[in-house]
Amino acid sequence: MCISTGEAVFSGTVLYCGRRRHPEHGLVHVLGYQNTVANLADGPNAMLLHLPTRRLVPEQFVSVGRHGDVLRRMVDAVAAPPVEADGMAAMDWLGAEPEPVVRVFEHDVYTVLLADDPTLIHTALHRVPWKRRPRIEPELLVFYAEHFPDHAIALCCFDNADAQQAKPLIVWYHPNDPDQLTVPALDSHTGGAPDLDARVAVDHWVLFSSDEAGDEWGTAVEYPERMRHQLSEFLPDRVVGRYYGDDQPTLANGDFGIEHRHLLADDLDRVERRRPVTRT
């Protein structure tokens, strides 16, 4: 469940979105993303993620360090059988940039390009090491420009040797709409623009959290006792989630989203499959 710049097979995808009030950054959403990839392209490949925020910088990518199982721990929590139990802060440090830019940096096994305008990604590809530099079809970047206005685009470039060793991506951001929790799940593995009318195969967990939920809501997640604070401060105490794949092997192409009020009610039947808008 991903969009890639070249042919690939993705499986075992885990998608997470949490809402929390951070003591420094205020009201934020946190995206978690992980999958297993088999790169079928002749050379380097990349996956694209769209996040509903107007600005994203490298410092918002959180290193998981040696805790590469944080998303799996969330899955284990919601997959286990139930057990009976006895204002948004200003971000002046980001700065206001009048012109769209592309930021390039290393994160885990990826070289990541962050773009405010996806049509600028081609101009920055030369900054990606050759062993990770993918070939990108122009139509794919045009698709993002037309369908995801006011979104930050992350192009995560990888090579064949590193593809199987990727740790989960954890990214926090200020959402365009704090009451809509969304995970990027649009699907296309051919390098071209996704077919919005297609039904696509699914094999993934979709997880959500909110720090406004009560102690009886969802399921508690167990983390290692000595986890770094720089990571744990963005992770949820409790989560809800659902697996998509067995009873419904295909779904209409799109992202997953839920309104915060429905999430607090633990009503996962309200999770929607969302199609992108078209810029006019």
Secondary structure as the mmCIF struct_conf table of DSSP 4:
data_model
#
loop_
_struct_conf.conf_type_id
_struct_conf.id
_struct_conf.beg_label_comp_id
_struct_conf.beg_label_asym_id
_struct_conf.beg_label_seq_id
_struct_conf.end_label_comp_id
_struct_conf.end_label_asym_id
_struct_conf.end_label_seq_id
STRN STRN1 ILE A 3 SER A 4
BEND BEND1 THR A 5 GLY A 6
STRN STRN2 ALA A 8 HIS A 22
TURN_TY1_P TURN_TY1_P1 PRO A 23 HIS A 25
STRN STRN3 GLY A 26 ASN A 39
BEND BEND2 ALA A 41 GLY A 43
STRN STRN4 ASN A 45 LEU A 51
BEND BEND3 PRO A 52 PRO A 52
BEND BEND4 ARG A 54 ARG A 54
HELX_RH_3T_P HELX_RH_3T_P1 PRO A 58 GLN A 60
STRN STRN5 PHE A 61 VAL A 62
HELX_LH_PP_P HELX_LH_PP_P1 SER A 63 SER A 63
TURN_TY1_P TURN_TY1_P2 GLY A 65 ARG A 66
TURN_TY1_P TURN_TY1_P3 GLY A 68 ASP A 69
HELX_RH_AL_P HELX_RH_AL_P1 VAL A 70 ALA A 79
BEND BEND5 ALA A 80 ALA A 80
HELX_LH_PP_P HELX_LH_PP_P2 PRO A 81 PRO A 82
HELX_LH_PP_P HELX_LH_PP_P3 MET A 88 ALA A 90
HELX_RH_3T_P HELX_RH_3T_P2 ASP A 92 LEU A 94
BEND BEND6 PRO A 98 GLU A 99
STRN STRN6 VAL A 102 HIS A 107
TURN_TY1_P TURN_TY1_P4 ASP A 108 VAL A 109
STRN STRN7 TYR A 110 ALA A 115
BEND BEND7 ASP A 116 ASP A 117
HELX_RH_3T_P HELX_RH_3T_P3 PRO A 118 LEU A 120
HELX_RH_AL_P HELX_RH_AL_P2 ILE A 121 ALA A 124
HELX_RH_3T_P HELX_RH_3T_P4 LEU A 125 ARG A 127
BEND BEND8 VAL A 128 VAL A 128
HELX_RH_3T_P HELX_RH_3T_P5 TRP A 130 ARG A 132
HELX_RH_AL_P HELX_RH_AL_P3 PRO A 138 HIS A 147
TURN_TY1_P TURN_TY1_P5 PRO A 149 ASP A 150
STRN STRN8 ALA A 152 PHE A 158
TURN_TY1_P TURN_TY1_P6 ASN A 160 ASP A 162
HELX_RH_3T_P HELX_RH_3T_P6 ALA A 163 GLN A 165
HELX_LH_PP_P HELX_LH_PP_P4 ALA A 166 PRO A 168
STRN STRN9 LEU A 169 TYR A 173
BEND BEND9 ASN A 176 ASP A 177
TURN_TY1_P TURN_TY1_P7 PRO A 178 ASP A 179
STRN STRN10 GLN A 180 VAL A 183
STRN STRN11 SER A 188 SER A 188
BEND BEND10 THR A 190 GLY A 192
TURN_TY1_P TURN_TY1_P8 LEU A 196 ASP A 197
STRN STRN12 ARG A 199 ALA A 201
STRN STRN13 HIS A 204 SER A 210
TURN_TY1_P TURN_TY1_P9 ASP A 211 GLU A 212
BEND BEND11 ALA A 213 ALA A 213
TURN_TY1_P TURN_TY1_P10 ASP A 215 GLU A 216
BEND BEND12 TRP A 217 GLY A 218
STRN STRN14 THR A 219 ALA A 220
TURN_TY1_P TURN_TY1_P11 GLU A 225 ARG A 226
HELX_RH_AL_P HELX_RH_AL_P4 HIS A 229 SER A 232
TURN_TY1_P TURN_TY1_P12 GLU A 233 PHE A 234
BEND BEND13 LEU A 235 LEU A 235
BEND BEND14 ASP A 237 ASP A 237
STRN STRN15 ARG A 238 TYR A 244
BEND BEND15 GLY A 245 ASP A 247
BEND BEND16 PRO A 249 PRO A 249
STRN STRN16 THR A 250 ALA A 252
BEND BEND17 ASN A 253 GLY A 254
STRN STRN17 ASP A 255 GLU A 259
HELX_RH_AL_P HELX_RH_AL_P5 HIS A 260 LEU A 264
TURN_TY1_P TURN_TY1_P13 ALA A 265 ASP A 266
HELX_RH_3T_P HELX_RH_3T_P7 LEU A 268 ARG A 270
STRN STRN18 GLU A 272 ARG A 274
HELX_LH_PP_P HELX_LH_PP_P5 ARG A 275 VAL A 277
#
